[in-house]
Amino acid sequence: MENPVIILGAQTVGITALDAFLSNEVVVYCLLDDDTKLQNTELFDVPVMGNTDDKELLKLLGKKCEVFVATEDTASRRSLTAMLHDEYEVAPVNAIHQRASVSPHAWLGHGNLVSANAVVAGAAKIGNGCLIGANAVVDAKVEMGDYSQLSAGAILNAGVVVGEQVFIGAGAVVVAGVKIGNKARIGAGSVVVADVPANQTVFGNPAVKV
């Protein structure tokens, strides 16, 4: 990546994204966050400046800087990504940690975070704005819909289909071929052996509706 990156968000997701970029020796120009307590501080010697809609800094996007959206909640990431597309005609870059293993035969959209020691196998398809935590596994032929989150150590076995805006907690295991509907939530440590309908929350081993 030739251009430096501006990261929108300086909390947990922003820190993880910053670590991923720095692991690849990508220059991060600054982070932006709407929390005034974080502004005028530093993360790993990188300054946290103004709000995520700072037009003076965002006008650098495109020719001079790339951007990554790292706000904590899905709705914010979606709205900021839409704003970047509509007002600045840019799409967020992917943040892939140097210690992650992403197959050259996997397909990734825009604005995804792949954390340290995560694995994305061949023929996997990752949408836009997904968060893949440290040590998580996305096996062959898995599909992850836009803005879904796979937390640290979670495993999606071969052929799993995950809808949009799904949350899968740390250490959860989804067995091969299971389908998870849009906006479903999987509790940490759960073992999912059957399809999960949209908007449903499941937990346990085997995972059941809660």
N, C-alpha and C positions, 0 to 999 in steps of 0.2 A: 504494500500500500504506500504510494508515494506521498500523498497529502496527509497532514496531521488530522486528528479526529477531535471533534467536540462531542462530549458525552452529556446528554440531557438526563440528569439524575445523579445525585452524589451520595445515595444511601446504599443499602446492601447490594442491589443489582448494579448500581453504578460502580461500586468498589470492585465487584467481580469482573465487570466489563473492563475497567481500567487495568486490572491485573492481567486479563487476557491480552489486551493490546500491548502492554509493556513487555509481556513474555515474548512477543514477536518483534520487539524493538520498534514498534509503531509509536510515533510521537503523538502524544495527546496534548492538544493546545490548552484545553481547559475543561472543567465540568461546570454545568449550570444546574441550579436547584432552586426551587421556590421557597425553601425553608431559609429564612434570613439568618438563622443561627449557623448554618453551614457556609453561607457566603463570606468571602474574605478569609477563608481558611485554606488548608492544603491537604491533599491526599497523595501520599507517595511523592511529595514535592511538586505535584501538579495543582495549580490554583483552582479553587471553586469560586466562580465569579457570580454573575447575576441570575435572574430568573430564566426559566426554560423558554420564555418568549422574548428574550433580549434581542431586539431587531438589529442592533449594531453588530453583535457577534454572529447572528444567524445569517446576515448578508454575506458572510465569508463562505457560506456553504456552496458547494458545486465546484467552482474552479480552484478555490484555495484550500478548502477544508471538507472533510467527510463528516458524517454525523452518525451517532448511535443513540437510540432511545432506551434509557435505562431507568425509567420511573417505576415505582413499586407496584402500582395497580394496573390491571389490564386495560381498564377504560382510559386511563391517562396515556398509556403507551399507544393505544389505538388512535386517540384524538390528536396526539402530537405527531404521529406518523402521517395522518391525513393532512394536518396543517403543513407539514414539510413538503408533501406531495403537491398540495394545491397552491401554496404561496411561494415555494422555492424550487419546485420541480426536481426534488431530490428524494432518493430512497435511502433509508439507513443501511449502513454496511453491516456485515456479520462480524461478531467478536468471537474468535475461535482460539482458545488457549493453546499455546505451543505444545503442551503435554496432552491435549485431546487427540483422539484418533478418529479422523473423519475420512471415510473411504472416498477415493476419487470417483467412485461409481454411485455415490449418494447424491441426492438433489436437495439443495437448500435454497429457500427464498431469500428475502431481505430482512435484515435487522434481527437475526437470531444470535443468541448467546450460547456457546458450547464451552462449558467450564473444564477445569483441569481434570485429566484422566477419564473424561467421558468418552464413550465410543458410539460412533454412528456408522453402522455397517452398510455394505453395498446394497443398492436398490432401495434404501430407505428414502423417504420423501418427507422433508421438513418444510412446513409452510413459512409464513412471515411472522416475525415478532415472537418466536418461541424461545423459552428459557430452558436449557438443559443443564442440570446441576452437576457438581463434581461427582465423578465415579458412576454416573448414570449410564445405562446401556440402551441404545436404540438398535434393535437387531434387524436382520435382513427383511426387506419388504414391508417394514413398518411405515405407516403414514401418520403424521402429526399435523392436525389442522392449525390454522393461524392462531397466534397468541395463546397457545397451550403451554403449560409449565410442567416439566418433569423434574422433580426435586432430587436432591443428592442421593445417590445410591439406588435410585429406582430403576426397574428393568422392564422394558417393553420387549417381550419375546417376538419371534418371527411372525410377520403377517398381522400384527395388531393394528387396528385402525382407531385413531384418536380424533375426535371431532375438534371443533374450534372452541377456544377459551376454556379448555379442560384443565383442572388442577390435579396433579398426581403427587401425593405426599412422599416424603423421604422413605426410602427402603421398600416401597411398594413393589409388588411383582404382578405384572399382567401376563397371563399365560397366552400361548400362541393362538392367534386367530380371533381373539376377543375384540369386540367393537364397543367403543365408548362414545356415547352421544355428546353433543355440544353442551358446554357449560356444566358437565358432570364434575363431581369432586370425589377423589379417592383418598381415604385416610392413610396416614403414614403407617408403614409396615403391613398394609393389607395385601392379601393374595386374591387377585381377581380372576375367577375361573369361569364367569358367565358374562354375557353382554350387559352393559350398564346403559339404561335409557338416558336421554337428554335431561339435564337439570337435576339428576338424582345424585345424592351423596351416599357412598357406601364405605364400609369399614369392617375390618376383621379378617380372619382366616378360617373358612373362606369368607370373602367380603359379602356383606348383606346390607340392605338399605337401612339407613339410620334416620 
